[in-house]
């Protein structure tokens, strides 16, 4: 039905002739266009100009040197404390800067200024004010924030944008200080906790060592010291020493040649090389060699030297056996001293590992505390203003030329439609 009406109107316009209708209803056309155009011109000249102010500020992210140190010491600390996290990226930051938590005091100031000018602020709302007057955006691929503020009241511009820039700088320090304060409180609590755990573990370990005749380790022990003092290691060393001494005793007892016996004892028991009978045996060997060059083997002098050699060899053999048996007794005693009830050594090692874990954690936490304390001691600079709050000298709108041009076009269209309507009405009246 509606489509048929539109088709009839179009047919009517073309059948009657568009320009003929305008010519016929010329007075209506001119009168209508004049009225609409005049109203538009009055609006353009009486419409209040819109002024704009602006500034730029660098959303400086938390200094990365200290945060990197913290991340190396504890990869989770920055996320726990909310320090230097780029997850709260610049887009999120911009959202926060446009929120009531930052800008509500500015809006309240705007309301007070409006009231002093006699403006009714009863229906003013933060959201509509922000959307109409503020434009907050980032320069692409940078951390530079642009803020544009526009208002019909020129005298509002500079005070408002100056207050906004001040609020932004306060916000930049506020969150940083809060994060550092939270971080120091958290790390101090952890230092106290692990200091208590470390001291308790140390006392427990030392008491256990004294009760079970173990070596009580000091605070500054290393893994090398632990290995050297490990009772299991001592036990193995003692058992190996006993086996070695047994092999040496067997070698000595089965020796038939005193010359090789002396060489062997000299290699394994250097304590004997300075003994008097060792030197005497060397002297007897030299004397035998000389006598054999002059006499037969049955000569009484040679036989006397052989007897002397046999006595010295027997003495040397019996003394070396006694010496080795003494060493063996020491090794057996050492082996027995390492014997403990089942599970004692395992429990002691577990205590050492626990203490080491607490101590290493405490050292790490103390380093984190130093980093945070140093960061807090630094002068916390607010975000840097690249440009100071500035008022653009010329109003940004409305454009009178643009309003007049659009009004002229709209007035002509409206006059044409009215002319067509009047022509159609006249035709209907004549028909009836």
Residue pairs with C-beta under 8 A, 6 or more apart in sequence:
12 424
13 21
13 420
16 423
21 419
21 420
21 423
22 29
22 416
22 419
24 423
25 419
25 420
25 422
25 423
28 415
28 418
28 419
28 422
29 415
29 416
29 418
29 419
30 415
32 411
32 414
32 415
32 418
32 419
33 411
33 412
33 414
33 415
34 411
36 407
36 410
36 411
36 414
36 415
37 407
37 408
37 411
39 407
40 403
40 404
40 406
40 407
40 408
40 410
40 411
41 404
41 407
43 403
43 407
44 398
44 400
44 403
44 404
44 407
45 400
47 398
47 403
48 152
49 152
49 154
49 395
49 397
49 398
50 150
50 151
50 152
50 395
50 396
50 397
50 398
51 150
51 151
51 152
51 153
51 154
51 157
51 391
51 392
51 395
51 396
52 148
52 149
52 150
52 157
52 391
52 392
52 395
52 396
53 148
53 149
53 150
53 157
53 158
53 160
53 161
53 389
53 390
53 391
53 392
54 146
54 147
54 148
54 149
54 161
54 387
54 389
54 390
54 392
55 147
55 161
55 164
55 165
55 385
55 386
55 387
55 388
55 389
55 390
56 139
56 144
56 145
56 146
56 147
56 385
56 386
56 387
57 144
57 145
57 147
57 165
57 168
57 169
57 383
57 384
57 385
57 386
58 143
58 144
58 145
58 383
58 384
58 386
59 90
59 93
59 94
59 138
59 143
59 144
59 145
59 172
59 383
60 143
60 172
60 381
60 383
60 384
61 84
61 86
61 143
62 83
62 84
62 176
62 179
63 84
63 375
64 84
66 371
66 372
66 374
66 375
67 78
67 83
67 84
69 371
70 77
70 78
70 83
70 368
70 371
70 372
71 77
71 78
73 364
73 367
73 368
73 371
74 364
74 368
77 83
77 183
77 368
78 84
78 85
79 85
79 87
80 186
81 179
81 182
81 183
81 186
82 88
82 179
82 182
83 179
83 180
83 183
90 138
90 143
91 138
94 136
94 137
94 138
94 145
96 102
96 171
97 103
97 136
97 145
97 168
97 171
98 130
98 134
98 136
100 107
100 126
102 167
102 168
102 171
103 126
103 130
103 134
103 164
103 167
104 126
105 163
105 167
106 160
106 163
106 164
106 167
107 126
107 129
107 130
109 159
109 160
109 163
110 129
110 156
110 160
111 121
111 124
113 153
113 156
113 159
113 160
114 121
114 124
114 153
115 121
117 153
133 149
133 150
133 151
134 147
134 148
134 149
135 146
135 147
135 148
135 149
135 150
136 145
136 146
136 147
137 145
137 146
138 144
138 145
138 146
139 145
139 146
144 386
145 168
147 161
147 164
147 165
149 157
149 160
149 161
149 164
150 157
150 396
151 157
151 160
154 391
157 391
158 389
158 391
161 389
162 389
164 389
165 385
165 388
165 389
168 383
169 382
169 383
169 385
170 382
172 382
172 383
173 380
173 382
176 380
177 380
180 372
180 375
180 376
181 376
183 372
184 369
184 372
184 373
184 376
187 365
187 368
187 369
187 372
188 369
190 365
191 362
191 365
191 366
191 369
194 358
194 361
194 362
194 365
195 362
197 358
198 355
198 358
198 359
198 362
201 351
201 354
201 355
201 358
202 219
202 355
204 351
205 216
205 217
205 348
205 351
205 352
205 355
206 216
208 214
208 347
208 348
208 351
209 215
209 216
209 217
209 348
210 216
212 340
212 344
212 348
213 340
214 231
214 340
214 344
214 348
215 229
217 225
217 226
217 229
217 352
219 359
226 352
227 233
231 338
231 340
231 345
232 338
232 345
234 334
234 338
235 335
235 338
235 339
238 331
238 332
238 334
238 335
238 338
239 335
241 327
241 331
242 328
242 331
242 332
242 335
245 324
245 325
245 327
245 328
245 331
246 328
248 268
248 324
249 321
249 324
249 325
249 328
251 264
252 261
252 264
252 265
252 317
252 320
252 321
252 324
253 321
255 261
255 264
255 317
258 281
258 309
258 310
258 313
258 316
259 285
261 313
261 316
261 317
262 278
262 281
262 313
262 316
265 272
265 316
265 320
266 272
266 273
266 278
269 320
269 323
269 324
271 323
272 278
272 316
272 319
272 320
272 323
275 316
275 319
277 312
277 315
277 316
278 316
280 312
281 309
281 312
281 313
281 316
284 305
284 308
284 309
284 312
285 309
287 305
288 302
288 305
288 306
288 309
291 299
291 301
291 302
291 305
292 302
295 301
295 302
296 302
